């Protein structure tokens, strides 16, 4: 499908009559329902903004990169309808200019009104942002400006494919860190194009969804500082400047008016290769900070509307970042909805992960709402109807809603309880066994009782926030000294274990144990009900050297070290195998028809048939999935058993009908250096007892002999 023109670009411009001339430009009232700046023709642009409290608004036009505007065009009072200013300006070539606004109005800080005409303001609906196009270089001293773009990208796709949530295997990555290191081997390091060059690798790995850490325009130079000779930046990008614009410093070439072409090329090619794209979005706060923060956009347009304010005009800080977006004000709801629709229609995005999503369910006074209108609107919006909605169901204000996040059977959640419990159990905390059984089985205690399915749970053990998988078994405590806060930042609740030595070691026994524990975590994650997600680099043992809060580290601490792919090829091959195994066994992902074996869809057998009681002393935790796969016309039976104990354990496999046998597919207890997995044709048949090595995982399939 080729999109050659957007809706307004085909308007009969010749029928629009010029009504006024201001600062040398012919103008007339514009299209009031079309927010932002829209090219109507090659020389005609519609500008629309809204403000509840402003008394006047000026449009500033700049030649690209110049400090002073070449034209200042006040919106005539008669061009305002209600609280909306709209104006068409003739004689503008979109390739040649940038624009911004100045607004005037009351200045009463105790009421949250802080209008100040001296500030240059970015359009809240800007589709492209100028002023920060080179990574790490500050060039916005005179304020951010926007560019007008035109949507003319050829997607070459006839139909939008939709992978069911339960079939997704999500791979979380940071655009810059994924390919920035020299070892990545790509030409365009640290950019959208760098990710595009790595698509063959992603296909080889087998994942079918990437979750991109923030790619909306952000300012990485905010709080830029030097610590021990190393420049620290706001590397992660959780400080949004513009919600509608892709981050220009992730482009390999400077783009001006092609509306994110490079990003669209990446998305298109990912989709062509069967990989969906999910964006990590930050609607809980902005880069404007608190009372000491800069005016960028929202403070100057309507500070008292865009932000949650206390009765004296100060900022609520449920985000931990200085301010909190007032998501349930109708005007902010409108902006968020239009933003998500824009990314779905113009960028073909498949889903969104909402950072600190409980903030989206807070009232304007900060209190939690029983029926948040924004969350309901997003859940039921027709354009977002096939879009994945994933909540990080907690915030910095202490509101924790894992399992109770308002869903309308549409919202999934990052299952933080899965992460915490499995981290504990897999390192030998046997007391966590009863909960671990629930988490592996899809957390029915959290979701089934509320009428939701297994696909409500996004299971993860690692993500960008915390230790990567290798460090989880190499460090007992965080080592964030390089962040410059005397190791006080980052969580202390890591539930990690260094296996006897803190950090790197030459001890072969410790390295073997660490290797096994990494594979254990992989096997359990990919054999759990729910949607699995893991952090880029976990599949080859990438390390952050013990840093569990690498938000500011634009260096090898955060970048992937691709030399480890060769060093730890066995880990990569294990991830590959487990991903394929999950895809081949739908019984792991969903309830199938009743199994002919008599087993329920999920049953617990902790080291012996029918030993379903799980206690705080359970050493070997076993979860069995069974069902009839009508499409493949066969029984699908998978049994995963975890020996979290520090000594070998003998288990007895669950009983099968006489025409079935158990076949060993995975055994992480196999001696180091041997492959811990088997292909179907080579999998050994196991009868009766099986000895599990200490701290190991085994996976079996029940196979018919007929």
C-alpha positions as CSV (number, residue, x, y, z in Angstrom):
1,X,0.0,0.0,0.0
2,X,1.5,3.3,-1.0
3,X,0.6,6.5,0.8
4,X,1.4,9.4,-1.5
5,X,-0.5,12.1,0.2
6,X,-2.0,12.8,3.6
7,X,-5.6,13.9,4.0
8,X,-5.2,17.6,4.0
9,X,-2.6,17.7,1.2
10,X,-5.4,17.1,-1.3
11,X,-7.6,19.9,-0.2
12,X,-8.6,22.4,-3.0
13,X,-6.1,25.0,-1.9
14,X,-7.0,27.3,-4.8
15,X,-10.4,27.7,-3.1
16,X,-8.9,29.0,0.1
17,X,-9.0,32.8,0.1
18,X,-6.3,35.0,1.6
19,X,-7.9,37.3,4.3
20,X,-4.9,39.0,5.8
21,X,-1.2,39.9,5.3
22,X,0.9,39.7,8.5
23,X,4.7,40.4,8.5
24,X,4.7,40.0,4.8
25,X,2.8,36.6,4.7
26,X,-0.7,36.0,3.4
27,X,-2.8,34.2,6.0
28,X,-6.3,33.0,6.7
29,X,-8.1,31.0,9.4
30,X,-7.1,27.3,9.3
31,X,-8.5,23.8,10.1
32,X,-9.3,23.9,13.8
33,X,-9.5,20.2,14.4
34,X,-6.1,19.4,12.8
35,X,-3.6,19.8,15.7
36,X,0.0,20.6,14.9
37,X,1.4,21.8,11.6
38,X,0.3,20.2,8.4
39,X,1.5,20.9,4.8
40,X,-1.6,21.6,2.6
41,X,0.5,22.0,-0.5
42,X,4.1,22.7,-1.5
43,X,3.7,26.3,-0.3
44,X,0.9,26.3,2.2
45,X,0.9,25.2,5.8
46,X,-1.9,24.9,8.4
47,X,-0.8,25.7,12.0
48,X,-3.2,24.8,14.9
49,X,-2.5,24.9,18.7
50,X,-4.7,25.1,21.7
51,X,-4.4,26.7,25.2
52,X,-7.0,27.1,27.9
53,X,-5.3,30.0,29.6
54,X,-3.3,31.9,27.0
55,X,-4.5,35.4,26.0
56,X,-2.4,35.5,22.8
57,X,-0.3,33.4,20.6
58,X,2.5,34.1,18.1
59,X,3.9,31.9,15.4
60,X,7.7,32.2,14.9
61,X,9.3,31.2,11.6
62,X,13.0,30.5,11.3
63,X,15.4,29.7,8.6
64,X,16.9,26.3,9.4
65,X,19.5,26.6,12.2
66,X,19.3,30.4,12.5
67,X,18.9,32.0,16.0
68,X,16.4,34.8,15.1
69,X,13.1,34.3,13.4
70,X,12.6,35.7,9.9
71,X,8.9,36.3,10.6
72,X,6.7,36.6,13.7
73,X,3.0,36.2,12.9
74,X,0.5,36.8,15.7
75,X,-2.7,34.9,15.5
76,X,-5.5,37.5,15.0
77,X,-8.1,37.3,17.7
78,X,-10.7,36.4,15.2
79,X,-8.6,33.3,14.2
80,X,-9.3,31.8,17.6
81,X,-12.4,29.7,18.1
82,X,-12.9,28.7,21.8
83,X,-9.4,27.9,23.0
84,X,-8.0,26.9,19.7
85,X,-5.7,29.1,17.5
86,X,-5.6,28.0,13.8
87,X,-4.0,29.8,10.8
88,X,-3.0,28.9,7.3
89,X,0.2,30.6,6.1
90,X,0.8,30.8,2.4
91,X,4.2,31.0,0.6
92,X,6.1,28.6,2.9
93,X,8.4,25.8,1.6
94,X,8.5,23.2,4.3
95,X,12.1,22.2,3.4
96,X,13.3,25.7,4.3
97,X,12.0,26.6,7.7
98,X,11.5,25.7,11.3
99,X,8.8,27.0,13.6
100,X,8.0,27.6,17.3
101,X,5.4,29.6,19.4
102,X,5.3,32.3,22.0
103,X,2.3,32.6,24.3
104,X,1.2,35.3,26.7
105,X,-1.2,35.0,29.6
106,X,-1.5,35.3,33.4
107,X,1.5,34.7,35.6
108,X,0.2,33.4,39.0
109,X,2.5,30.5,40.1
110,X,0.4,29.6,43.2
111,X,-2.4,28.8,40.8
112,X,-0.1,27.0,38.4
113,X,-0.3,29.7,35.8
114,X,3.2,30.6,34.6
115,X,2.7,32.1,31.1
116,X,5.8,33.9,30.0
117,X,6.1,35.4,26.5
118,X,9.9,35.4,26.7
119,X,10.0,31.6,26.2
120,X,10.2,30.0,22.8
121,X,7.9,27.0,22.9
122,X,7.9,23.7,21.0
123,X,4.6,22.6,19.4
124,X,3.1,19.8,21.6
125,X,2.1,18.1,18.4
126,X,5.4,18.6,16.6
127,X,6.0,15.7,14.2
128,X,9.7,16.5,13.9
129,X,12.0,18.4,16.3
130,X,15.0,20.5,15.4
131,X,17.8,21.4,17.9
132,X,19.2,18.1,19.1
133,X,20.2,16.2,15.9
134,X,23.7,15.2,16.9
135,X,24.0,12.8,19.8
136,X,25.5,14.3,22.9
137,X,25.8,17.8,21.4
138,X,23.6,20.5,22.9
139,X,22.2,22.9,20.3
140,X,18.9,24.0,21.8
141,X,20.0,27.0,23.9
142,X,17.5,29.1,22.1
143,X,14.7,26.6,22.5
144,X,13.4,23.7,20.5
145,X,11.8,24.2,17.2
146,X,9.6,22.0,15.0
147,X,9.7,21.0,11.4
148,X,6.7,20.4,9.1
149,X,6.7,16.9,7.6
150,X,4.7,15.2,4.9
151,X,3.8,11.5,5.0
152,X,4.7,9.9,1.7
153,X,6.3,6.7,2.7
154,X,5.7,3.5,0.7
155,X,5.2,0.7,3.2
156,X,5.1,-2.0,0.5
157,X,2.8,-4.0,2.7
158,X,-0.8,-4.9,1.8
159,X,-2.0,-6.1,5.2
160,X,-1.1,-5.4,8.8
161,X,-0.2,-8.8,10.3
162,X,-1.1,-9.4,14.0
163,X,0.8,-11.9,16.1
164,X,-1.4,-13.1,19.0
165,X,0.0,-11.9,22.4
166,X,0.5,-15.5,23.6
167,X,2.7,-16.2,20.6
168,X,5.0,-13.2,21.1
169,X,8.6,-13.5,22.2
170,X,9.7,-10.0,23.1
171,X,13.3,-8.7,22.9
172,X,13.9,-5.4,24.7
173,X,16.6,-3.2,23.2
174,X,18.1,0.3,23.3
175,X,18.6,1.7,19.8
176,X,22.0,3.2,20.5
177,X,23.4,0.6,22.8
178,X,22.4,-2.3,20.5
179,X,24.9,-1.5,17.8
180,X,27.1,1.4,19.1
181,X,30.1,-0.7,20.0
182,X,32.7,-1.4,17.3
183,X,32.1,-5.1,17.9
184,X,28.6,-4.8,16.4
185,X,30.1,-4.9,12.9
186,X,27.4,-2.6,11.4
187,X,28.1,0.4,9.3
188,X,25.6,2.8,11.0
189,X,26.5,2.2,14.6
190,X,24.0,3.3,17.3
191,X,21.2,4.3,14.9
192,X,17.9,3.1,13.5
193,X,19.8,1.9,10.5
194,X,22.1,-0.1,12.7
195,X,19.1,-2.0,14.0
196,X,18.1,-2.6,10.4
197,X,21.5,-4.2,9.7
198,X,20.9,-6.6,12.6
199,X,17.6,-8.0,11.4
200,X,19.2,-11.2,10.1
201,X,20.6,-11.7,13.5
202,X,17.2,-11.3,15.1
203,X,15.7,-13.8,12.7
204,X,18.5,-16.2,13.5
205,X,17.8,-15.8,17.2
206,X,14.1,-16.5,16.6
207,X,12.3,-13.6,18.4
208,X,9.2,-12.1,16.8
209,X,8.9,-8.8,18.6
210,X,11.3,-6.0,19.5
211,X,10.4,-3.6,22.3
212,X,12.3,-0.4,21.7
213,X,13.3,1.7,24.7
214,X,12.2,5.3,24.3
215,X,12.6,6.6,20.7
216,X,10.4,9.8,21.1
217,X,12.4,13.0,20.9
218,X,14.4,13.4,24.1
219,X,17.4,15.4,25.4
220,X,20.2,13.1,26.3
221,X,22.3,16.1,27.3
222,X,20.0,16.9,30.2
223,X,22.1,16.7,33.4
224,X,25.2,16.0,31.3
225,X,28.2,15.7,33.6
226,X,31.7,14.3,33.9
227,X,32.5,11.6,36.4
228,X,36.1,10.3,36.6
229,X,36.8,11.5,33.0
230,X,33.7,9.9,31.5
231,X,30.9,11.9,30.1
232,X,27.5,10.8,31.5
233,X,24.3,11.5,29.6
234,X,20.6,10.8,30.0
235,X,21.2,7.7,27.9
236,X,18.0,5.7,28.4
237,X,15.7,8.5,27.1
238,X,13.0,8.5,29.7
239,X,12.6,12.3,29.5
240,X,10.3,13.1,26.5
241,X,10.6,16.4,24.7
242,X,8.1,15.6,21.9
243,X,5.7,12.8,21.9
244,X,4.9,12.8,18.1
245,X,8.5,13.0,16.9
246,X,11.2,10.3,16.6
247,X,14.5,11.0,18.2
248,X,16.6,12.7,15.5
249,X,19.9,11.7,17.0
250,X,19.1,8.1,16.3
251,X,19.2,8.8,12.5
252,X,22.3,7.9,10.6
253,X,21.7,10.9,8.3
254,X,20.1,14.2,9.2
255,X,16.5,14.2,8.1
256,X,14.5,17.4,7.6
257,X,11.1,16.8,6.1
258,X,10.8,13.1,5.4
259,X,8.9,12.3,8.6
260,X,11.1,9.6,10.1
261,X,11.9,7.8,6.9
262,X,14.9,5.9,8.4
263,X,12.8,4.7,11.3
264,X,10.0,3.7,9.0
265,X,12.4,1.7,6.8
266,X,13.5,-0.2,9.9
267,X,9.9,-0.9,11.0
268,X,8.9,-2.0,7.4
269,X,11.9,-4.4,7.2
270,X,11.3,-5.9,10.6
271,X,7.7,-6.6,9.7
272,X,8.7,-8.1,6.4
273,X,10.8,-10.5,8.5
274,X,7.9,-11.4,10.9
275,X,9.0,-9.2,13.7
276,X,6.6,-6.8,15.4
277,X,7.6,-3.4,16.9
278,X,6.5,-2.3,20.4
279,X,7.5,1.1,21.7
280,X,8.3,1.9,25.3
281,X,6.4,5.2,25.8
282,X,6.6,7.7,28.6
283,X,3.4,9.5,29.3
284,X,3.9,9.8,33.0
285,X,6.2,12.9,32.9
286,X,8.1,15.1,30.5
287,X,11.6,16.6,30.3
288,X,10.4,19.9,31.8
289,X,11.1,18.8,35.4
290,X,9.9,20.6,38.4
291,X,9.9,24.3,39.4
292,X,13.6,24.5,38.5
293,X,13.1,22.8,35.2
294,X,13.1,24.4,31.7
295,X,10.2,25.7,29.7
296,X,10.2,23.5,26.6
297,X,6.5,23.2,25.6
298,X,3.8,22.2,28.1
299,X,4.7,24.6,30.8
300,X,4.3,27.5,28.4
301,X,1.1,26.2,26.8
302,X,-0.9,25.2,29.9
303,X,1.2,24.3,32.9
304,X,-1.9,23.9,35.2
305,X,-3.5,21.5,32.8
306,X,-0.6,19.3,31.5
307,X,0.8,18.7,35.0
308,X,-0.6,17.4,38.3
309,X,-0.2,20.3,40.7
310,X,-0.6,20.7,44.5
311,X,-3.0,23.3,45.8
312,X,-0.1,25.8,46.0
313,X,1.0,25.3,42.4
314,X,3.9,22.9,43.0
315,X,4.4,19.7,41.1
316,X,3.3,16.3,42.2
317,X,6.1,13.8,41.6
318,X,4.6,10.3,41.2
319,X,7.1,9.7,38.4
320,X,10.3,10.4,40.5
321,X,11.4,12.7,37.7
322,X,10.2,16.1,38.9
323,X,6.7,16.3,37.4
324,X,3.7,14.1,36.6
325,X,1.6,14.4,33.5
326,X,-2.1,15.1,34.2
327,X,-3.2,12.2,32.0
328,X,-6.9,12.3,32.9
329,X,-7.6,15.9,32.0
330,X,-9.6,15.8,28.8
331,X,-7.0,17.9,26.9
332,X,-4.2,15.6,27.9
333,X,-6.2,12.5,27.1
334,X,-6.8,13.9,23.6
335,X,-3.1,14.5,23.1
336,X,-2.2,11.0,24.2
337,X,-4.9,9.3,22.1
338,X,-3.9,11.3,19.0
339,X,-0.3,10.5,19.6
340,X,-0.8,6.7,19.8
341,X,-3.1,6.8,16.8
342,X,-0.4,8.7,14.9
343,X,2.3,6.1,15.7
344,X,-0.1,3.3,14.8
345,X,-1.3,4.8,11.5
346,X,1.8,6.6,10.3
347,X,4.5,4.3,11.7
348,X,2.6,1.0,11.8
349,X,3.6,0.4,15.4
350,X,2.2,-2.9,16.8
351,X,2.1,-2.1,20.5
352,X,3.1,0.1,23.4
353,X,4.6,-0.5,26.8
354,X,3.6,2.3,29.1
355,X,6.3,3.4,31.6
356,X,4.9,3.8,35.1
357,X,1.5,3.2,33.8
358,X,-0.4,3.5,37.0
359,X,0.0,7.2,36.7
360,X,-2.3,7.0,33.7
361,X,-5.0,5.9,36.1
362,X,-4.5,8.7,38.7
363,X,-7.0,11.5,39.0
364,X,-6.0,15.2,38.7
365,X,-5.4,15.3,42.4
366,X,-3.1,12.3,42.2
367,X,-5.6,9.8,43.7
368,X,-6.1,6.4,42.0
369,X,-9.3,6.2,40.0
370,X,-11.6,3.2,39.9
371,X,-12.5,3.5,36.3
372,X,-9.8,5.6,34.6
373,X,-11.2,7.2,31.5
374,X,-7.9,7.4,29.6
375,X,-7.1,3.7,30.1
376,X,-10.6,2.7,29.0
377,X,-10.4,5.0,26.0
378,X,-7.2,3.4,24.9
379,X,-8.5,-0.1,25.5
380,X,-11.7,0.5,23.4
381,X,-10.4,2.9,20.7
382,X,-11.1,1.4,17.3
383,X,-7.8,2.5,15.6
384,X,-5.8,0.9,18.5
385,X,-8.1,-2.2,18.3
386,X,-5.3,-4.6,17.3
387,X,-2.5,-2.8,19.2
388,X,-0.8,-4.4,22.2
389,X,-1.2,-2.4,25.3
390,X,1.3,-3.3,28.0
391,X,1.4,-1.6,31.4
392,X,4.3,-1.2,33.8
393,X,1.7,-1.5,36.6
394,X,3.4,0.6,39.3
395,X,4.9,4.1,39.8
396,X,7.3,6.0,42.0
397,X,4.4,7.2,44.2
398,X,3.9,3.7,45.6
399,X,0.9,2.6,43.6
400,X,1.4,-1.1,42.7
401,X,-1.3,-2.7,40.5
402,X,0.3,-5.9,39.2
403,X,-2.7,-8.2,38.7
404,X,-5.3,-5.5,39.3
405,X,-4.5,-2.9,36.6
406,X,-7.7,-1.8,34.9
407,X,-7.8,-3.8,31.7
408,X,-11.2,-4.1,29.9
409,X,-9.6,-7.4,28.7
410,X,-7.2,-5.4,26.6
411,X,-4.3,-4.4,28.9
412,X,-1.4,-6.7,29.6
413,X,1.1,-6.1,32.4
414,X,4.8,-6.4,33.0
415,X,4.6,-9.1,35.7
416,X,6.9,-7.8,38.3
417,X,5.9,-10.5,40.7
418,X,7.1,-13.1,38.2
419,X,10.5,-11.4,38.0
420,X,10.9,-11.1,41.8
421,X,9.7,-14.6,42.6
422,X,11.6,-16.5,39.9
423,X,14.8,-14.6,40.7
424,X,14.5,-15.8,44.3
425,X,13.6,-19.4,43.5
426,X,16.1,-20.0,40.8
427,X,19.0,-19.0,43.0
428,X,17.9,-21.5,45.7
429,X,15.4,-19.6,47.9
430,X,13.1,-22.6,48.4
431,X,10.6,-20.6,50.3
432,X,9.6,-19.1,47.0
433,X,8.5,-22.4,45.5
434,X,4.7,-22.1,46.1
435,X,4.6,-18.8,44.4
436,X,7.0,-19.9,41.6
437,X,4.5,-22.7,40.7
438,X,1.8,-20.0,40.2
439,X,4.1,-17.7,38.2
440,X,5.3,-20.4,35.8
441,X,1.7,-21.6,35.3
442,X,0.6,-18.1,34.1
443,X,-0.1,-16.4,37.4
444,X,-3.8,-17.5,37.6
445,X,-4.0,-16.0,41.1
446,X,-3.4,-12.6,39.5
447,X,-5.3,-12.9,36.2
448,X,-7.8,-15.8,36.0
449,X,-9.9,-14.5,39.0
450,X,-10.4,-11.2,37.1
451,X,-11.6,-12.9,33.9
452,X,-8.3,-12.3,32.1
453,X,-6.1,-14.7,30.2
454,X,-2.5,-15.8,30.4
455,X,-1.7,-13.3,27.8
456,X,-2.2,-10.6,30.4
457,X,1.1,-11.6,31.9
458,X,4.4,-10.4,30.3
459,X,6.9,-12.6,32.1
460,X,10.4,-11.4,32.5
461,X,13.4,-12.0,34.7
462,X,15.5,-9.2,33.4
463,X,14.9,-5.9,31.6
464,X,16.8,-2.6,31.1
465,X,16.1,-1.7,34.7
466,X,18.4,-3.9,36.9
467,X,21.0,-6.5,36.3
468,X,21.2,-8.3,32.9
469,X,21.0,-12.1,33.2
470,X,24.8,-12.6,33.3
471,X,25.2,-10.1,36.2
472,X,22.3,-11.7,38.0
473,X,24.6,-14.7,38.7
474,X,27.9,-12.8,39.0
475,X,27.1,-10.1,41.6
476,X,25.6,-10.1,45.0
477,X,25.2,-6.3,45.1
478,X,25.0,-3.4,42.7
479,X,28.2,-1.6,41.6
480,X,26.9,1.8,40.4
481,X,29.9,4.0,41.5
482,X,30.4,5.1,37.9
483,X,27.0,6.9,38.0
484,X,28.5,9.5,40.4
485,X,26.0,9.0,43.3
486,X,28.3,7.0,45.6
487,X,26.4,3.8,44.7
488,X,23.2,5.1,46.3
489,X,21.2,4.9,43.1
490,X,19.5,1.8,41.8
491,X,17.6,-0.8,43.7
492,X,19.2,-2.9,46.4
493,X,16.5,-5.6,45.9
494,X,18.4,-7.6,43.2
495,X,17.7,-11.1,44.4
496,X,21.0,-12.1,42.7
497,X,23.8,-14.4,43.6
498,X,27.5,-14.3,42.6
499,X,28.0,-18.0,42.9
500,X,30.9,-17.5,45.4
501,X,33.0,-14.7,43.8
502,X,31.9,-11.1,43.2
503,X,32.4,-10.2,39.5
504,X,34.7,-11.8,37.0
505,X,36.6,-14.9,38.0
506,X,38.9,-17.5,36.4
507,X,37.5,-20.3,38.6
508,X,36.1,-22.8,36.1
509,X,33.6,-24.3,38.6
510,X,32.0,-20.9,39.3
511,X,31.9,-20.0,35.6
512,X,30.2,-23.4,34.8
513,X,27.7,-22.8,37.6
514,X,26.9,-19.3,36.3
515,X,26.5,-20.6,32.8
516,X,24.1,-23.2,34.0
517,X,22.0,-20.7,36.0
518,X,21.7,-18.5,32.9
519,X,20.4,-21.4,30.9
520,X,18.0,-22.4,33.8
521,X,16.5,-18.9,33.7
522,X,16.1,-19.1,29.9
523,X,14.4,-22.5,30.0
524,X,12.0,-21.5,32.8
525,X,11.1,-18.2,31.1
526,X,10.3,-19.8,27.8
527,X,8.4,-22.7,29.4
528,X,6.1,-20.4,31.4
529,X,2.6,-19.5,30.5
530,X,2.3,-15.8,29.5
531,X,4.3,-13.7,27.1
532,X,8.1,-14.0,27.6
533,X,10.4,-11.0,27.4
534,X,14.2,-10.8,27.8
535,X,16.8,-8.1,27.6
536,X,19.0,-7.8,24.5
537,X,22.4,-9.4,25.1
538,X,21.1,-11.9,27.7
539,X,21.3,-14.5,24.9
540,X,25.1,-14.2,24.8
541,X,26.0,-13.2,28.4
542,X,26.3,-9.5,28.0
543,X,27.4,-7.7,31.2
544,X,27.0,-4.3,32.7
545,X,29.9,-5.0,35.2
546,X,27.5,-5.0,38.1
547,X,25.8,-1.7,37.3
548,X,22.0,-2.1,37.9
549,X,21.0,1.4,36.9
550,X,22.9,2.2,33.7
551,X,20.6,5.1,32.7
552,X,23.5,7.5,32.3
553,X,26.2,5.2,30.8
554,X,26.7,5.9,27.1
555,X,29.6,3.5,26.9
556,X,30.5,-0.2,27.1
557,X,28.6,-0.5,30.4
558,X,25.3,-0.1,28.4
559,X,26.4,-1.0,24.9
560,X,26.3,-4.7,23.8
561,X,29.7,-6.3,23.5
562,X,29.2,-8.5,20.5
563,X,32.5,-10.3,21.0
564,X,30.7,-12.2,23.7
565,X,28.5,-13.8,21.1
566,X,31.5,-16.0,20.0
567,X,32.7,-16.4,23.5
568,X,29.4,-17.6,24.8
569,X,28.1,-19.3,21.6
570,X,26.6,-22.1,23.7
571,X,24.3,-19.6,25.6
572,X,23.1,-18.2,22.3
573,X,22.4,-21.6,20.8
574,X,20.5,-22.5,24.0
575,X,18.3,-19.4,23.7
576,X,17.7,-20.3,20.0
577,X,16.7,-23.8,20.9
578,X,14.3,-22.8,23.7
579,X,12.7,-20.1,21.5
580,X,12.1,-22.7,18.8
581,X,10.9,-25.2,21.4
582,X,8.3,-22.8,22.7
583,X,7.1,-22.1,19.2
584,X,6.7,-25.8,18.5
585,X,4.7,-26.5,21.6
586,X,1.5,-24.5,21.7
587,X,0.5,-26.3,24.9
588,X,3.0,-24.1,26.8
589,X,1.4,-20.9,25.4
590,X,-2.3,-21.7,25.8
591,X,-5.0,-24.1,26.9
592,X,-5.7,-26.8,24.3
593,X,-8.5,-29.3,24.1
594,X,-8.6,-31.9,26.9
595,X,-5.7,-34.2,26.7
596,X,-6.3,-37.9,26.1
597,X,-3.8,-38.6,28.9
598,X,-6.4,-37.4,31.5
599,X,-4.2,-34.6,32.7
600,X,-5.5,-31.1,33.1
601,X,-4.1,-28.3,31.0
602,X,-1.7,-27.5,33.7
603,X,-0.8,-29.7,36.7
604,X,1.9,-29.8,39.3
605,X,4.1,-32.9,39.9
606,X,7.0,-31.9,42.2
607,X,9.4,-34.7,41.7
608,X,6.9,-37.5,41.8
609,X,3.6,-38.3,40.1
610,X,0.6,-36.4,41.6
611,X,2.8,-34.7,44.2
612,X,1.0,-31.4,43.7
613,X,1.6,-29.9,47.1
614,X,4.2,-27.2,46.9
615,X,5.7,-26.0,50.2
616,X,8.5,-23.7,51.3
617,X,10.7,-26.9,51.4
618,X,10.0,-28.0,47.8
619,X,13.3,-28.7,46.1
620,X,12.2,-29.9,42.7
621,X,9.3,-28.0,41.2
622,X,7.5,-29.6,38.3
623,X,4.9,-28.2,35.9
624,X,3.2,-30.3,33.3
625,X,1.3,-28.9,30.3
626,X,-1.0,-31.3,28.4
627,X,-3.6,-30.9,25.7
628,X,-4.7,-32.1,22.2
629,X,-3.4,-30.0,19.3
630,X,-6.2,-30.3,16.8
631,X,-4.3,-28.6,14.1
632,X,-1.4,-31.0,14.3
633,X,-3.7,-33.9,15.3
634,X,-1.6,-35.0,18.2
635,X,-1.2,-34.8,22.0
636,X,1.1,-32.0,23.1
637,X,2.7,-32.8,26.5
638,X,5.6,-30.8,28.1
639,X,7.0,-31.3,31.6
640,X,9.5,-28.9,33.0
641,X,11.2,-29.7,36.3
642,X,13.5,-27.4,38.3
643,X,15.9,-28.6,40.9
644,X,16.6,-25.4,42.8
645,X,18.5,-27.3,45.5
646,X,22.3,-27.4,45.8
647,X,22.5,-31.2,45.7
648,X,21.3,-33.7,43.1
649,X,17.7,-34.9,43.4
650,X,16.1,-38.0,42.0
651,X,12.6,-37.5,40.5
652,X,10.0,-39.8,39.2
653,X,8.3,-38.6,36.0
654,X,4.5,-38.3,35.9
655,X,2.7,-41.4,34.6
656,X,1.7,-41.6,31.0
657,X,-0.6,-44.0,29.1
658,X,1.2,-47.2,28.0
659,X,1.6,-46.0,24.4
660,X,3.4,-42.8,25.5
661,X,7.0,-42.3,26.6
662,X,8.9,-39.4,28.1
663,X,11.7,-38.0,26.0
664,X,14.4,-35.7,27.5
665,X,14.7,-32.5,25.4
666,X,16.6,-30.2,27.8
667,X,19.0,-31.0,30.6
668,X,21.1,-28.1,31.9
669,X,22.8,-30.5,34.3
670,X,24.7,-32.1,31.4
671,X,28.5,-31.7,31.8
672,X,29.8,-28.3,30.7
673,X,30.9,-28.3,27.1
674,X,28.2,-30.8,26.0
675,X,25.0,-29.5,24.4
676,X,22.2,-29.4,27.0
677,X,19.4,-30.0,24.5
678,X,18.4,-32.6,22.0
679,X,16.6,-32.6,18.6
680,X,13.4,-34.6,18.4
681,X,15.0,-37.5,16.6
682,X,17.8,-37.8,19.0
683,X,16.1,-37.1,22.4
684,X,16.7,-40.1,24.8
685,X,13.7,-41.9,26.1
686,X,13.4,-41.7,29.9
687,X,11.4,-44.2,32.0
688,X,10.7,-44.0,35.7
689,X,13.4,-42.2,37.6
690,X,15.7,-39.4,36.5
691,X,18.6,-37.9,38.4
692,X,18.7,-34.1,38.2
693,X,22.0,-32.4,38.9
694,X,22.1,-29.7,41.6
695,X,20.7,-26.4,40.4
696,X,19.5,-27.6,37.0
697,X,16.4,-27.7,34.8
698,X,15.1,-30.5,32.7
699,X,12.4,-30.4,30.1
700,X,10.6,-33.5,28.8
701,X,8.0,-34.1,26.1
702,X,5.5,-36.9,26.1
703,X,5.5,-38.7,22.8
704,X,3.2,-41.3,21.4
705,X,4.8,-44.5,20.2
706,X,2.0,-45.1,17.7
